[in-house]
Amino acid sequence: MSAESTFVSRCSLVVYPIDAWTGRALAGADVLVRLEGLTHKPLRTADGGYAFMDVQATECSLTVSAPLRMIVRRAVDLTALPKQSPVVIAPVLPGARLPAPPGATGLALLVVDADGKPVPDIDIYAWVEEDSCGRGRLADDLPAGSDMLRYASEGGRLLPGDRFILMERGGKATERCRVGPDTGQPGLLSLEVPAVRDWRRGALLLPAAAALTDCDGAATLALRGAYPQRFRVHAELVLGKKRTRVEWTAAGGTVTRQDRVVWPAG
């Protein structure tokens, strides 16, 4: 009698590259998703994911690349992912030369040092604190450590990979968050990282965005969704142990170009 194979393939990781401008899955033959140092090739899923099967490592280094976009590099702890749904959302940031979709809102920056030379690899995190830009409010209290929240949508749906901040009434406290995998239930969001502190019902969800300066010191902040004609954007710029905060004025429905941002010296 011939021996029958009892080997069953196991899905170890599913990666969803997300376009920062649209919030939709990024796909195409020129989108490359790979695990550095491993020979595994991903299988495409019907909903736009890249599935890696039977990865024996407990940790891996994920890389996502696409033309005119910033390369995504992140470490993934496979043991920390749910076994039933080992999903990683990978927002892909636009490069400075990628045209924005018509009617998109964003900020285009050029960061230089005191001598006018471009400064690459500056992490930029931007957020909005105006109620008119809110995406909704917590429908229930959110305890510290929770990775799910319910919210009443007010200014547009939040999608997997979207960044946002939680801000309590009065604006005295904020927390940075990112939406995790789709729950399939309207008004219920998963969080990529559990909440750090307790939040009371009614706390505001406000949009945020991230960017990284390229070799020319340029960066684009994609602010997805609808915005008023004029609104203020707060941002923190970080490079190594140095950081600074700035504020800009943005315009809804257009990519606003800022004057050159001078990175602090010393």
C-alpha positions as CSV (number, residue, x, y, z in Angstrom):
1,M,0.0,0.0,0.0
2,S,1.3,3.5,-0.8
3,A,1.6,5.9,2.0
4,E,-0.8,8.8,1.9
5,S,0.4,12.3,2.7
6,T,-1.0,13.9,5.8
7,F,0.7,17.3,5.3
8,V,-1.7,20.2,5.6
9,S,-0.6,23.7,4.6
10,R,-1.1,26.4,7.3
11,C,-1.5,30.1,6.7
12,S,1.1,31.9,8.7
13,L,0.6,35.5,7.6
14,V,-1.7,37.5,5.3
15,V,-0.5,41.0,4.3
16,Y,-2.8,43.7,3.0
17,P,-0.9,46.6,1.3
18,I,-3.2,49.6,1.6
19,D,-3.0,52.8,-0.5
20,A,-2.6,55.7,1.9
21,W,-4.6,58.0,-0.4
22,T,-7.7,55.9,-1.0
23,G,-7.6,53.4,1.9
24,R,-8.2,50.6,-0.5
25,A,-6.1,47.5,-1.2
26,L,-3.0,48.2,-3.4
27,A,-2.5,45.5,-6.0
28,G,-0.9,44.8,-9.4
29,A,2.0,43.0,-10.9
30,D,4.4,45.8,-9.7
31,V,3.4,45.5,-6.1
32,L,6.0,43.3,-4.3
33,V,5.5,41.7,-0.9
34,R,8.2,39.6,0.5
35,L,9.7,38.3,3.7
36,E,13.4,39.2,3.8
37,G,15.8,36.2,4.1
38,L,13.0,33.6,3.5
39,T,12.2,31.8,0.2
40,H,8.4,31.8,0.8
41,K,6.4,33.2,-2.1
42,P,3.0,34.7,-1.3
43,L,-0.3,33.4,-2.7
44,R,-2.8,36.1,-3.8
45,T,-6.2,36.0,-2.0
46,A,-9.5,36.9,-3.5
47,D,-9.8,40.1,-1.3
48,G,-6.4,41.5,-2.3
49,G,-4.2,39.9,0.4
50,Y,-0.8,38.2,0.1
51,A,-0.8,34.9,2.0
52,F,2.4,33.2,3.2
53,M,2.1,29.6,4.0
54,D,4.0,27.4,6.5
55,V,6.5,30.0,7.7
56,Q,8.5,28.2,10.4
57,A,10.2,31.4,11.8
58,T,8.6,33.1,14.8
59,E,9.7,36.5,13.6
60,C,10.2,37.9,10.1
61,S,11.0,41.2,8.3
62,L,8.3,42.3,5.9
63,T,9.0,44.4,2.9
64,V,6.4,46.0,0.6
65,S,7.4,48.0,-2.5
66,A,5.5,49.6,-5.3
67,P,6.4,52.2,-8.0
68,L,6.5,55.9,-6.8
69,R,5.8,54.9,-3.2
70,M,7.8,54.7,-0.1
71,I,9.1,51.2,0.7
72,V,7.4,49.6,3.8
73,R,9.8,47.7,6.1
74,R,8.5,46.3,9.4
75,A,9.3,43.5,11.8
76,V,6.5,41.0,12.4
77,D,6.2,38.8,15.4
78,L,4.2,35.9,14.1
79,T,3.5,34.5,17.5
80,A,1.6,37.7,18.5
81,L,-0.9,37.4,15.6
82,P,-4.2,35.6,16.1
83,K,-3.9,32.0,14.8
84,Q,-7.4,32.2,13.2
85,S,-6.6,35.5,11.4
86,P,-2.8,36.2,11.2
87,V,-3.4,39.6,9.4
88,V,-1.0,42.5,9.0
89,I,-2.2,45.8,7.4
90,A,0.6,47.6,5.6
91,P,-0.3,51.2,4.6
92,V,2.0,52.2,1.7
93,L,2.9,55.9,1.8
94,P,3.0,58.0,-1.4
95,G,6.4,59.2,-2.7
96,A,6.9,62.8,-3.4
97,R,6.5,62.2,-7.2
98,L,3.3,60.2,-7.0
99,P,0.4,62.4,-8.2
100,A,-2.5,62.7,-5.7
101,P,-6.0,61.6,-6.8
102,P,-8.3,64.4,-7.9
103,G,-9.8,66.2,-4.9
104,A,-7.5,64.5,-2.4
105,T,-6.4,66.4,0.7
106,G,-2.8,66.5,1.9
107,L,0.4,68.3,2.6
108,A,3.6,68.4,0.6
109,L,6.7,69.2,2.6
110,L,10.4,69.8,2.0
111,V,12.6,69.4,5.1
112,V,16.1,71.0,5.1
113,D,18.8,71.7,7.6
114,A,20.2,75.1,8.6
115,D,22.4,75.1,5.4
116,G,19.5,74.3,3.1
117,K,20.5,70.7,2.5
118,P,17.7,68.1,2.4
119,V,17.2,65.9,5.5
120,P,16.1,62.3,4.8
121,D,14.5,59.7,7.1
122,I,12.5,62.1,9.3
123,D,9.4,60.5,10.7
124,I,6.4,62.8,10.5
125,Y,3.2,62.2,12.4
126,A,0.4,64.7,11.8
127,W,-3.1,65.0,13.3
128,V,-6.1,67.3,13.3
129,E,-7.7,68.5,16.5
130,E,-10.7,70.4,15.1
131,D,-14.2,69.0,15.9
132,S,-15.3,69.8,12.3
133,C,-12.8,67.2,11.0
134,G,-13.9,64.4,13.4
135,R,-14.6,60.9,12.1
136,G,-17.0,60.0,15.0
137,R,-17.2,59.6,18.8
138,L,-16.8,56.6,21.0
139,A,-20.2,54.9,21.4
140,D,-19.1,53.0,24.6
141,D,-16.4,53.4,27.2
142,L,-13.0,52.1,26.0
143,P,-11.0,50.4,28.8
144,A,-7.2,50.4,28.7
145,G,-5.9,47.2,27.0
146,S,-8.9,46.8,24.7
147,D,-8.2,46.2,21.0
148,M,-11.8,46.8,19.9
149,L,-13.9,50.0,20.0
150,R,-17.4,51.0,19.0
151,Y,-17.9,54.4,17.5
152,A,-20.7,56.5,16.1
153,S,-19.6,57.7,12.6
154,E,-19.9,61.4,11.9
155,G,-17.5,62.4,9.2
156,G,-16.7,59.4,7.1
157,R,-15.8,55.7,7.7
158,L,-12.5,54.7,9.0
159,L,-10.8,51.9,7.1
160,P,-8.1,49.3,8.0
161,G,-4.7,51.0,8.2
162,D,-6.2,54.5,8.9
163,R,-4.4,56.4,11.6
164,F,-6.4,58.5,14.0
165,I,-6.2,60.1,17.5
166,L,-8.6,59.7,20.4
167,M,-9.2,63.1,22.1
168,E,-11.3,63.5,25.2
169,R,-13.8,66.3,25.5
170,G,-12.0,69.6,26.0
171,G,-8.9,68.3,24.2
172,K,-6.8,67.8,27.3
173,A,-5.6,64.3,26.4
174,T,-4.9,62.4,23.2
175,E,-3.8,58.9,22.1
176,R,-2.4,57.8,18.8
177,C,-4.2,54.8,17.2
178,R,-4.4,52.9,14.0
179,V,-7.2,50.8,12.6
180,G,-6.5,47.0,12.4
181,P,-8.1,44.4,10.2
182,D,-11.7,44.8,9.1
183,T,-14.2,43.5,11.7
184,G,-17.0,43.2,9.1
185,Q,-19.3,45.1,11.4
186,P,-20.2,48.7,10.9
187,G,-19.2,50.9,13.8
188,L,-16.8,48.3,15.3
189,L,-13.1,48.9,14.8
190,S,-10.2,46.7,15.7
191,L,-7.0,48.5,16.9
192,E,-3.6,47.5,15.7
193,V,-2.3,48.2,19.2
194,P,-4.6,48.0,22.3
195,A,-5.6,51.3,24.0
196,V,-3.1,52.6,26.5
197,R,-5.5,54.4,28.8
198,D,-9.2,54.4,29.7
199,W,-11.5,56.5,27.5
200,R,-15.0,57.6,28.2
201,R,-17.9,57.4,25.9
202,G,-18.0,60.5,23.7
203,A,-14.3,60.9,23.1
204,L,-13.6,62.2,19.6
205,L,-11.9,60.2,16.8
206,L,-9.8,62.6,14.7
207,P,-7.9,61.9,11.5
208,A,-4.1,61.5,11.5
209,A,-1.4,60.7,8.9
210,A,2.3,59.7,8.8
211,A,5.1,60.3,6.3
212,L,8.9,59.8,6.0
213,T,11.2,62.2,4.2
214,D,13.0,60.7,1.2
215,C,16.6,61.3,0.0
216,D,15.6,64.7,-1.3
217,G,14.0,65.7,2.1
218,A,10.5,65.6,0.5
219,A,7.4,64.0,2.1
220,T,3.7,63.8,1.4
221,L,1.1,63.6,4.1
222,A,-2.1,61.9,2.7
223,L,-5.1,63.1,4.7
224,R,-7.8,60.8,3.5
225,G,-11.5,61.8,3.7
226,A,-13.5,65.0,3.6
227,Y,-12.2,68.3,5.2
228,P,-13.4,71.9,5.5
229,Q,-12.0,74.6,3.3
230,R,-9.3,75.6,5.9
231,F,-8.1,73.7,9.0
232,R,-5.1,73.4,11.2
233,V,-2.7,70.4,11.2
234,H,-0.4,69.6,14.1
235,A,2.7,67.6,13.4
236,E,5.7,66.1,15.2
237,L,8.9,65.5,13.4
238,V,11.4,63.0,14.8
239,L,14.9,62.0,13.7
240,G,16.9,59.9,16.2
241,K,16.6,61.6,19.6
242,K,15.7,65.0,18.2
243,R,12.1,66.0,17.8
244,T,10.1,69.2,17.1
245,R,6.5,70.2,16.8
246,V,4.9,72.5,14.1
247,E,1.5,73.6,12.9
248,W,0.4,74.1,9.4
249,T,-2.8,75.3,7.6
250,A,-4.2,72.9,5.1
251,A,-7.0,73.2,2.6
252,G,-9.7,70.6,1.9
253,G,-9.7,69.0,-1.5
254,T,-6.1,69.9,-2.4
255,V,-2.5,69.1,-1.6
256,T,-1.1,72.2,0.2
257,R,2.6,72.9,-0.4
258,Q,4.3,74.2,2.7
259,D,7.3,76.5,2.8
260,R,10.6,74.7,3.5
261,V,10.7,73.2,7.0
262,V,14.0,73.8,8.6
263,W,15.1,70.9,10.8
264,P,16.5,72.2,14.1
265,A,20.3,72.1,14.3
266,G,22.3,71.2,17.4
